[in-house]
Amino acid sequence: MKIVDLHCDVLEKLARFKDADFRNDSRLHANFERLKAGNVMVQVFAIFIHPNIPQERKFQEALRQIEAFHQNVLKEPEMVHIKDWKQIDELKEGQIGAVLSLEGCDAIGKDLEKLKMILDAGVKIVGLTWNYENELGYGTLEDSTKGIKPFGKKVIELLNERDIIIDVAHLNEKGFYELLPLAKKVIASHCNSRTICDHPRNLTDEQVKLLVEKGGRIHVVFYPPLVEKERKTTTIEKLVEHIKYLADLVGPEHIGFGSDFDGMDPLSITNLSNAGEFPNIIERLRKEFSEDEVRLFSQEGFMNYIRKLNKAS
């Protein structure tokens, strides 16, 4: 069964490991050979800027990761850069759609021109924040009563103009509620249920419902502390608990995968530690859901979401 995965951090590793080979480097959980083994049809590659990088170097780091995307990821003939969502429906057998996302806007400071340059590189999904405060607003580990800053609202306007999907995955609660009425297109690229695992990175039932009412989706993340609180390792069964709960809450058509491969070393889910092991979660889901429902989780739900957005644009 084909897979759409909305989040991995391969680019940060490719920029950091000068000798990394995207084709088969074992340090990359979502390398090319593992994506092929896992039947991944679309992989979103996040541009993630580590908070320890000085502010004056963050934009350059974003450019380095975009360069790594072009020089390492796209050098594989079967990797297709998705610059327009309609291209996904045009993928041929064996091809993998590669999408760029921006995980937090820390790299741009208060400069819209820098954001425009990043968007011009083909970024299709943008999160306003990572876990901490920046010039746009406050991340999930910050005060949940502080909202989106004035510059953040300017960014939202630009993203709406460019038909960019805005990601709520690392936005704090007040920011989430302020964003929804302002954003044209929204998604949670890698979050779980806070009811099942009480962590500020996960979404409450109310947030999930409002996100779906807005036309968005939630893609479950494989990061163990967001699956099972304060655990460094966990099981596929625990992840399936989140999927079952969310499916009961808003319907299976609104749930997908956002693995976070390469962003959680050395933590992992047993038998789901790299992209090549996606078939293991599919087989487990088949014990709980119909084949059509599993197909919704794996790729069809996201494809329906994208087709609907394309019609509305």
N, C-alpha and C positions, 0 to 999 in steps of 0.2 A: 504494500500500500504506500502511495506517495505521501511525502511529508512536507509541510510548510513549517519552518522554524523561524520565529520572529526575533531571536536574539542570540548572538554569540560574540565573543570578544577576541576572535582570532587576530584582528588587525592590530590590537595593542601588542600582542606577542610578536607578530611579524615585524613590527616597528622596533621592538626591543631586542629580539634575537636576530642579529645580523645574518646568521647562517641558516635561518629557518627556511625550510622547503615546504610550501603549501601542499604539494602533492602527497607526501607521505611522512612528514615529520611527526614522530610519535609524541612530541610535546604539544602538538595541536590536537585538541579533542575533536575539532570539526575540520580536519584536513580534507583534501579532495577525496582520497580513497575511502575515508570513513563516511563522508557524505554520500558517496556512491553506494557503499555497503548498507547504509541506513535508508536507502531509497528516498533521500531528500530531493525534493523537486524545486524548492525555493528556500534559500538561506539568507537571512538578514544579517549583515555584518555591521556591528556597531563601531562608531568612532568614540572611544572612551578615553578621556584624559584623566590620568591619575591625579588625585588632589595634592600630592606632594610636589608636582611639577610647578615651578614658579609661574605666576600669572603671565609674566612677559614672554614665557616660552610656550604657553598652552596653544595658541593659534598655530604656531609652527609645528607642534606635535600633531595637531589635527591634520595638517597638510601632509605630514610624514605618513600618517596612517592611510590617507587617501592615496598617496603614492604607492604604499605597500599593497593596497587593494588592486591598483592597476598593474603593478609590476609582478606581483606574486599570485594573486587570486585569478585575475583575468588572463594570465598567461596560459592557463589550461583551456584548450579549445572548447571544451564542453561547458565552461562557465560563461553565462550570458549576462552582461550587465543590464539590469532592468532599470531603464530610465523613465519608462512609461508603464504603468501597471498593466495595460492591455497586452504587453509583450508576454506576460505569463501564459496567456491562453495560446500564444504562438510557439511556445517551447516545443522542440522536437524530442522524440524519445532519446533518452540518454543525456539531454542537456539539463543543467541546473541553473535556475535564475538566481543571480547575485544582486542583492539590494543593499544600499548604504543607508544607515541610520546614524543619528547624532544623539548620543546618550548624555544629555545635559548640555547647556549652552555656555559652560564655563570658559570655553576657548575664545569666545567672541568679546568678553568683557562687556562694554556698553557700545559696541560698534556694529551697527546693522550691516555695514558694507562687508565685514568679515563673514557674517551669516550668509549674505547673498553669495559670496564666493563659495562657501561650503555647499549651499543649495545648488549652485551651478555645477558642482561636481557630480550631481545626481542623487543627492540625499533625498529620500522619500518619507522618512519618519523622523520626528524631532521631539526629544524630551526637553522641557524647560530647565530642569535641574537634575543633578545627581542627588546624593544623600544630604548635601549640605547647602548652605546659603550661597547664592551668587547674585549677580546684578538683576536677575529676572524675578527671583522669588526664593522660596525655602524648600529644601529637600525633606525627605521623610524622617530624617533623624534630627530635624530642627523643631522649634516650637510650632505645634500644630495649629496655633491660633493666628499665626502671621500669614498673610496672603501674598498674592502676586504684586510685584512692584510695578510702578509706572512703565519702566522700560520693558518689563515682561509683557505688558499689554500691547506695546508697539511691536514686539516680536510676534505675538499671536496674530496681529493684523497682517503682518508680512507673510506668515505661514498660511493664513487663510487665503491671501491673494495668490499664493503659489500652489494652492491645493495640496499642501503638505499635511500628512496625518500627524497629529500631536499626541505624544505618548505621555500618559499619566503615571507611569511605573514608579518614578522616584520623586513625585511631587507630594508635599505634605497635605494634610486634610483640607485646611482652609483654601490652599491653592487649588486643590482638586475641585472644590465646590465653586470657586470663582472662575475657574477655567471653563467648565462645562457650558455655561450660556454664551461664552465668547468664542469658543472654538467651532470651526466648521466640520472638522473630521477628528475623531478621537479614538484612542485604543489604549489598552493596558498590555504592553508587549511581553512582560514577564513578572507576573504577580500571582499570588494564591489567595485562598480564602482566610480572612482574619478570624472568622468563627472557628475554623479548624485549627489554625496556628496563629496565636495572638502576637503579631509582629507588625510594627508600623509600615513595613514595606508591603504588607498584604492589604487587601481591600475589605472593608466591611460589607455586610449584605446590602446596606443602603447604597453604598458607592457602586457596587456591582450592578444593582438594579438601575440606578440613574445612568450609569455608563451605557448600558444596553438600550435604555429608553432614548438616549441621545444618538443611538445608531452604532455604538462602539462594541468592542469585544474584550474578553479577558483571555490571555494566553498564559497557561500555568508554567511556572518556573521550577527547575530541578535543583535549585540551591537548597541543600538540606535544612539550614536553619529557618527557611521559609516554608518548608514542608512539615517539619516536626521541630518545635521550638527548642533552641539551644542544642541541637544535635549536629554533629559533624558528618555523620553518615546516616542514611535512612534507606527505606525500601520503596520499590515500585508500588507496593500495596498502599503505603501511606500517601503517595502522590495520587493514586487512584481515588482515595477518599476525598481529596480536594475536587477532583473532576466530577465525581458522583454528586457531591454536595452542590457544586456550581451548576451542574446540569439540571438538578432538581429545582434550583433557585431561578434560573433564567432560560433554561433550555440548552440542549447540546449544540445547537447551531451557532451559539455565541462563544464557544470555548475552543481554544487551540493550544499550541505548544510555543513556548518561548524559553528554550532550554537554559541559556546562560552558560553553555559550554565555553571553556577557556576563560571564564570569569570567576571561577570558584575553586581554583587549586588551593589545597589538595583535597577539598571536600567533594563528595560525589554520592549518588544513589547507586546502591549495589545493582549490577547488571544494567546500569544506565549511565555509564561514566563517560561515554563519548558518542558521537553521532552515528557510528556504526552499529550501536546497540538500540536504535530506535525500534526495530522489530520486536524487541522484548516488551516495550510498553504497549505496542499494538496488540500483541498476543494476550497480554493481561487484560486490556480493555475489552477484548472480544468475549471474555468470560462474564462481563457485566452489561454489555450493550450490544445492540444489533449491529450488523455490518454497515448499514447506512449511517448509524450514529457514530461509529468509529471513523468512518470516512469523513464525517463532518468535523470531528476533532482533528484528524490528520491533515486535511487540506481543503475539503469542499466547503466548509463553513467560511474559511477565509476567502476563498475564491468567490463565493456568493457575496460576501461583504465588499470585495473590491469591484465586482461587476456592478453592484448597486451604487457605489460611489462614482464609478465612471459614468453611469447614466445621469447622475445628479449634477455632474460637473458641466 
